């Protein structure tokens, strides 16, 4: 098994349609090497769909996303939600409440 490159995994999860040449430039690796690494991860079932959702905790990374379903909210409501979330989890936001 090839070592898992967390930077490649992150960039690929954020934009699975990016050109390998562009990702290679960002990571300072050859496009051939990245293509090989992606094929190995695909073969081993780590990455099998460019539109999948990764479990970052499995790779030792901390990341979360919040998806809101519904209509648009006002700027005031958005600020209030962020304020409440930051009070619930000060470790995630790096500040004391």
N, C-alpha and C positions, 0 to 999 in steps of 0.2 A: 504494500500500500504506500502510496505517495503521502508525504506529510500534508496535512490540511493547512492551506494558506488562508488564514482568517481574513486578511485584507481582500483577497480575491473573492472569497465567499461573500463578504459584505458588499463589495461593488457589484457582484453578479446578482445578488438578491435585490439590490436597489434598482438596477437597470439591466435586466437579462437580455435586452436587445442591443446593448452597446457593442460596438465593434471590438473584437479581441485586440486589434492593433492599438486602439485607444486605451484600453485597460492595461495592456502591456506597457505602454508609455508611462501611465500613471504609477504602475508598480515597479517599473524599471526592470522588467523581465522580457524575455523573448516571447513573441506571439505563439511560437511553436510549443514552448514550455507550458504556457497557460492553456493552450488547447489540449495538450496532453493531460494536464492536471484536471481540467473539466471533464474529459472523457473518463478518467479513472474515477472521479467522484460520481459520475453518472453510472458507470458500471457497478460501483459498490452501493448504489442507492442513496448516496448522500444528497446528490442533486440530480433530479430526474425531470424537472420541469422548470423552465425559467420564470414561471409565474407562481411558484410555490412560496409558502411562508416558512421561513427557517426558524428553528428553535435555537436561538442564540445561546441560551444557557447551556446547551449540550457542548458547545465549543468554548465555554468559559467567558462569554461576552455578556454584557448587560445592555439590554435595549428593550424598549417597549414602545408601542404605538397605540394611539387612541383613535378609534374610528367612531364618528358620530353619524347616526342614521337619522335622516329627517331633513327639515328645512334649514334655512340659514339662521344664524343667531347674531345678535347685535354685538358690537365691540365691547360694550359694558358687560354683557353676559359672558363673553369669552374671557375677559379679565377676571370675572368672579369665579369661573370654573378653575382657572389656573391658580388663583389665590387659594381656593379650597384644597386643590390637589397638593399644592406646595406645603400647606399646613399639615396634611395627612402624612406626608412622607418627606421630611426634611433631609434625609440621607440621599434621596434620589436627586434633589435639587441642589445639594451642597451648601445649604444655609440653615441656620437655626430659626425656628418660628417663635 
